Amino acid sequence: MDLQILDHRLRVTSISKNGLVNYTHPLIKLIFLRNRTRCKFFSLTETPENYTVVLDEEGFKELAPSEHLQVESSIWLPLNVASNGNASSSSQAVGVTKIAKSVIAPLAQQHVSVFMLSTYQTDFILVREKDLSVVINTLNEEFNIFKEVEGEYVPVGCQDFTNGLLKNAKEAVQPTVHPVLIPQNQFCVMSLDPDTLPSIATTLIDVLFYSNSPKEESESSTGQDLECIKFFSFSLIDGYISLVMDTEAQRRFPADLLFTSSSGELWRMVRIGGQPLGFDECGIVAQISQPLADGDISAYYISTFSFDHALVPEEDIVSVTDMLHHQRNEPSTT
């Protein structure tokens, strides 16, 4: 298989809920007016806490500094696993499960922190630019590694980078087992022809910017007592659109414009973290993806500024719940 280092230098940011009004103008530009921006990688995810915005340096220029904008200090590089030169698509298990053992686990063992962004089309593994030599040396035996340069993929060898393998990589590091929350929402992972984006513009603007009621705000602070969770993700990356939304939000969109897999599968969420996770801890994604891979259970995975989110097929949620409770050595509860 091939591992592609894509030609994007990304920033991971967070916009506070009460500060969104200060960024509506640039966000609308980045989402809808592709001819007015050179941004090629843009992702916006709403959670109860904030809006996580992942975007390339061109897009980042649109976000003015303010007290409402938090910026993780690192430059992040997106990696993508491809098979026979094409982005990996259908297999028995889809999403992060396919790369759990070949990518996620080895990087965790090397203490490399990753930020995951699964979309309808593929799974992006974001790593810090400063960790790239460690990533290449760790994955070089498993993958043919290519770096995207002006649209062309150029082979990368270990000799191109200083050996960044950590000397203490063999040491056993016991990662923190974070609590999980399993809300009751059913989610859809969908896509949209970019040419039809104007047809859903008013609905998308309403959902993204105007759908927070005081009732929803108060519910978002109840923590583990949440039955449902506010979560909506929109990505526009290299011309491809991906949307993740719950079925309540989906009903607001024209059914004939959004498309999903032929099975029309519904997904349930596993939200990882009791307190904001931060960016330096390693092994969080592996902690969830490894047991899912062992069970051959598909999963999309979306990291945000504060917490991580895995989406698993609805029919697997009971076994996933049992699996995660067993991992924490706690009895399973419904």
N, C-alpha and C positions, 0 to 999 in steps of 0.2 A: 504493500500500500504506500501511497504518497502522503507526505505531510507538507502542506503549503503554508508558507509564511506570507500572509497577504500584505499588499502595499498600502497599509493604512497605519498611521500613528494616532492612537486614540487617547482620549481623556475620559475619565469616569467622574461624573458630577452628580450633585443632588440639589434639587430646588425645593424649598420648603413649601408646604401647602399654602400658607398665608402669603408667600412671596410669589406665587404663580402669576399673579396679575402683572408683575414686572417683566415677565418673560413670554407672555402670550404672543406678542408681536414677532420676536425672532423664531419661536417654535412653529408658528403658523407658516412662516417663510420656509423653514427647514422641511416641514412636512409636505406642503402643497406647491411651493413655487420653486421647482427644481431648476428652472432656467435663471433664477436669481441668486443661486448659491453654487459654490463648487464642492459642497459637502457631498461625499459619496458613502459615508457610513454614519447612520443616525438611528438611535434606538431610544424610545421614551417609554418608561414603565411606571405606572402609578400603583403605589401600595398605600396602606392606611397612613404610613408615616410621612411619605414624601414622594417626589417624582425623581426617579433615577434617569439621567440622560447620559448616554454613551455616544460619543461622536468624534469625528476626526478633527484634525487641527483647523481645517477650513471652517467647519461647523462651530468649533469652540470659539472662534473669533466673534461669533454672533452673540455670545452670552456675556453681557457686561458684568464685571465684578460687583458684588453687593453682599450685604449681610445675609441675604436669602439663598446665596449660592455657595455650596461646599464643593471643593475640588480636591480629589485625591491627587497627591503630588506627582505620581509616576506617569510616564508614558507607557501605554499598553499596546502590545502587538497582537493582532488576531491570527490564530492558527486554524487550519481547517484540514480534516482528514479526507483524502480522496482515494478512490479506487479506480485504477486504470485511467487516471487523469481526469476523472469526473468526480464531482462532490458526492460523497457517499450518500446513497438514498435508501432504497428499500432493502430490508433484510428481515430476518425473523423478529429481531428486536430493533426498534428504531431509537433515535435520539442518543443521549449521552451513554446509554447502556453499551453501545457498540464500541465505544472508545474507553470504557472504564478501566479495563485491564491493560490496554496497550499504551494509553496516554496518561490518564488521570492518576492511576496508582503509582507508576514510576516517578511522575513529577512530585507527588506527595512525599515519596520516599527520599527525594532529593531536596525536600523542604522548599519547593517552588510553589508559591501561592498562585492560584488560577482564579479567573473570573469568567463564569460560563454565560453564554448567551445562545440558547437554542432558538431557532426560528423554524418556520414551516419548511424551509428549503434545506437547512443544514444546521450544524452545531459549531459555533465559534468558541475556541478556547483562547481566552485572553491571558497573556503572560506579560510581566514587566519587561521592558526593553533591556534593562540591566541583567535580567536572568536568561537572556537568549542563548548565551554560550552554554549554560548549564542545560537548557532545554535540548539544544542540538546534540550535545554529547550524551545526554541521557537516552534520547530517542533514535539515535543514528543507526543502531543495530536493527531496530524494528521497522524503520521507515526509510524510504528514499525521500530526502528533504529538499524542497525547492523554495526559493525566494522569488516572489513576484517583483519584477522590475519593469516598469512601463508596460504592463500588460503581458509580459512574457515571463515564464517560469524558468529560473536559472538554477541548476543543481548547486547544492550547498554541501560542503564536506566539513568534517571536524577540523581539517587543517586550516580552514578559513577562520576559525575561532580559537582563542586560547582555551585550554582545557579548564572548564569551570566546574567539574564534578566536585561535590563537597566531600571533604575527607571524612566527615562524620556521618556520611549517608547510611552507613551500615548500622549505626546505632538505632536501637529501637526507641521510637518516640511515640508515646501513647497520646493520641489526639483527644481533645476534649469531646465528649459525647454530648452534643447539644440537644436540648429539648425540641420537640416538634409539635406543630399544631396542624390538625387536619380539618380545615373548614368544610362546610357542607356544599359549597358551590360546585356545580358541574361546569367544566371549562371546555372551550373549543380552540383548536389551533388551526388557523385559517390563513388564506392568502387572497390576493386581489390583483387584477390586472392594473398596473399603474395608470393606464389610459382611462380607466373608469374611476380613478380616485376622486375627481371633481364631483361625481354623482353621489358620493357619500360624504362630501365635505361638511355639510351642515350637521349631519348626525355625528360625525367623528369629532367635530369641534365641541358639540354639546356634551358628548360622553367624556371627552378629555378635560374640558375646562369649566363646565358648568353643572356637573351632575353631583357635586357634593352638597348634600343637605345637612342642616344642623344635626338631624337625627343620625345620619351616617357618621358625622364627625364624632358624636358622643359614643356611638357604638364602637368606633375604631380604637377607643382607649380601654376597652374592657379586657384586652389581652386574651388569656386562654379561654375565656367564656364565649368568644366569638363563634357564632354558628356559621356565618358567611363572612367573606373578606373582600374588601375592595381591591381588585387587581385587574389591570388592563395594560397590555403591552403592544406598542406599535413600532415596527422596525422598517426602515427603508435603506437597504444596503445593496450597493452596486446595481440599483434598478429593480430589485426584488422586494416586494412588500410581504411582511408577516404580521399577523395579528393574533394575540391571545386574549380571550375575553370569556366571561362566564355566559351562560345561556340567557340570563336576563338581559345583558347588554346585546347579545347577538340578535335577539328579537327586535331590536330597534333598527337593524340594518336590513336593506333589501336582500331577500334570500337569494335572488338570482345573480348577485354580483360577487358575493363572498363564496369561495370554494374551499373545500377541505378534502381529506382523503376519501376514497370511494366508500370506505366503511362508515364514514361519518362519525367516527369514534368520539366519545365523550371522555374527559379526563378529570381526575381529582387531584387536588393539590396537597403536597406535604411542604409545610413552611418550616424552615430550619432556623432555630435560634430563639432563645428567650430574651436575650439582650442583643443590641447591635453587634454584629460579628467582627467588624473591622476588616482590614485588608491583609494583615500580616500572618494570620494563622493559616497553616497548611493542613491539608487533609480533610477539609470540610466536605468538598464535593465527593472525594473518594469514600468518605464515611457513608454516604447515601448511595452512590452509584455502584460500589462494589457488591453489596448484597443484592441489588437489583440485577446486576449482571449475572451473579450466581444463579438467580431465579429466572433468567432470561425474560425479564420484565422491561418493556419499553419505558423510556422516560425522557421527557424534555426537562431542561434545567435552565433556570434564569436566575442569575445572581443580581442583586440590587445593592444599593449603597449601604443598607442596614441589615438585610436578611437574604437568605437564599430560598429558592422555591423550586421544587421538583413536581412535575406533572406526570402522573401514572394513569394507565387505563382504568376506567371506573370499575371494571370487573375484577381488577387486581387490588383494589384499595384495602380489602380486609386482610389479605395475605401480607401486603406491604406494612399495614399497621401492626400486625402480629410480629413481623420481622423486625421492625424498628423498636417495638417495646421489648422484644427479646434481647436486642442489642444493648438496650439500657438496663437489662436485668430487672424489668418491671413487669408486672402482670398486665395483660392486654385489657383495655376497657373500651367500651363502645359509647 
